[in-house]
Amino acid sequence: MDRVAKLPCVVCGAVPVELHHVREGQGAAQRAQHTLVLPLCPEHHRGASGLHGLGKRGFYARYRRDELDLLAMTLEALA
């Protein structure tokens, strides 16, 4: 998580970031493993145009990327 926290936002490149736990395949009350996190600026995390603001479907409709796409981009940035 520390390495991911040092990356810029995976959507827009802004800093600072908040860590978003990938929820793909998780139950409603479950949190993903700490290795499955995304660096998102506050707007793309909790804002009106973010994952929590738009929801998964709305976020995908706007950006044409889902959590797994963003995770792949994050892992690539860490490589």
C-alpha positions in Angstrom: 0.0 0.0 0.0 2.9 2.4 0.7 4.2 2.1 -2.9 0.7 2.7 -4.3 0.2 5.7 -2.1 3.3 7.3 -3.7 1.8 7.1 -7.2 -0.3 9.9 -8.8 -4.0 9.4 -9.4 -4.4 6.5 -11.9 -7.2 8.5 -13.7 -5.9 12.0 -13.9 -2.3 12.1 -12.5 -3.1 14.4 -9.7 -1.5 14.2 -6.2 -2.1 13.7 -3.3 -4.1 10.4 -3.5 -6.3 8.3 -1.4 -6.3 4.5 -1.6 -9.4 2.8 -3.0 -9.8 -0.9 -2.2 -11.0 -2.7 -5.3 -14.4 -4.2 -4.7 -14.7 -6.4 -7.7 -15.8 -9.9 -6.6 -16.3 -8.8 -3.0 -19.4 -9.0 -0.9 -21.2 -5.9 0.2 -19.6 -5.8 3.7 -16.1 -7.2 2.6 -13.1 -5.1 1.9 -10.5 -6.2 -0.6 -7.0 -7.3 0.3 -4.6 -4.5 1.0 -2.7 -5.5 -2.2 -5.7 -4.6 -4.3 -5.7 -0.8 -4.0 -5.8 2.0 -6.5 -4.3 5.5 -6.1 -7.1 8.0 -6.7 -7.2 11.7 -6.1 -10.1 12.8 -3.7 -12.3 13.8 -6.7 -11.9 10.5 -8.5 -12.3 8.5 -5.2 -15.1 10.2 -3.3 -16.1 13.2 -5.5 -19.1 13.6 -7.8 -17.1 12.3 -10.8 -15.4 9.5 -8.8 -16.0 5.8 -8.1 -18.0 6.4 -5.0 -19.9 9.4 -6.5 -20.8 7.8 -9.8 -20.9 4.2 -8.8 -19.3 1.4 -10.8 -21.7 1.7 -13.8 -21.6 5.5 -13.9 -17.8 5.5 -13.6 -17.4 3.1 -16.4 -19.9 5.0 -18.6 -17.9 8.2 -18.1 -14.3 6.9 -18.3 -14.7 3.5 -20.1 -12.5 1.9 -17.4 -13.6 -0.3 -14.5 -11.7 -1.1 -11.2 -9.9 -4.0 -12.9 -8.7 -1.8 -15.7 -7.4 0.8 -13.1 -5.8 -2.0 -11.1 -3.9 -3.2 -14.2 -2.7 0.3 -14.8 -1.6 0.6 -11.2 0.3 -2.6 -11.3 2.0 -1.5 -14.5 3.0 1.8 -12.9 4.6 -0.2 -10.0 6.6 -2.5 -12.3 
